[in-house]
Amino acid sequence: MGQLNIKDDEIIAKLRHLAERRSTSVTDVLRQIVEQASAQEEARVAERLAAIREITRESAKLVPWGTSSDHSDLYDENGLPK
């Protein structure tokens, strides 16, 4: 597909060292790291979304039934406050 050019000697050395310790290639090490980071990010996003949904559910309970954002009852036919 494409190439990745890493210009950080320290990162390259660490990747090679990790690949050697895992008896695999640098590409496989990178793949594993990216997949792990991606899964963690997806879990973090899902957790935030669940928290937002819970806040929405709880805050919806605070709004009386039938309330709308119309506010036409507050203004006359000229758009001025009653």
N, C-alpha and C positions, 0 to 999 in steps of 0.2 A: 504494500500500500504506500507507505511513505517512510521517511527517515526522521530521526530525532537527533539533533546535534547538541550534545551536552558539553558545555565549555567550562565545567567546574570539576577540576581534578580531584578534589576531595570527595565529591559525590560519586564520581566514576570509580575511585578506589574503594569506597564503601560498597557500591553495587557489586563490584568484582569480588570483594571479600565475602559478601553475603551470598553471592552465587556459588562461590567455592564451598562455603560452609554447608549450603543446601544441596550441593552436588547437582546444580542446574545451571542454566544459562542466565546471563544478565537480562535478556529479554523476558525470561520466565519470572525472574525476580521483580522486574518492573511491572509485569502483568499482575502478579500477585499483590504488589503494593497498591497499584491503581485500583484493582478490583476491591480490595479491602477498604481503601479510602472512599471509593464510590458507594459501597454498601453502607459505610458509616454516615456518609452525607445523606443518602436516601433515608436512613433511619432517623437522622436528625430532622430532616424536612418533614417526615411523617409525624414525628413527635410534636413538632411545632404546629402542624396542621391540626392534629388532634386537640392540642391545647386551645387553639383558636376556635375550633368547633365547640368545645366545652364552654368557653367563655360566651360564645354566641347563644348556646342553649340556656345558660344561666341568666344572661342579660335579657333574653326574650321573655323570661318569666316576670321581669320587673315592669314590662310595658303592659298597661291594661288592655284587655281584649277590645278590639274595635278601634283602637287608636290608629290614626294615619298621619301622614306627613302633609296632608292637604292644607290645613290651617285656613281654609276659606272662611271658617266661622269667625276668624279674628279680623277680617277685612271687609270693607263695604264694596259696593259695585265699582268704585273708582280705584280700588286697591289701597285705600287709606285705612289705618287702624280704626276699629269701631270704638 
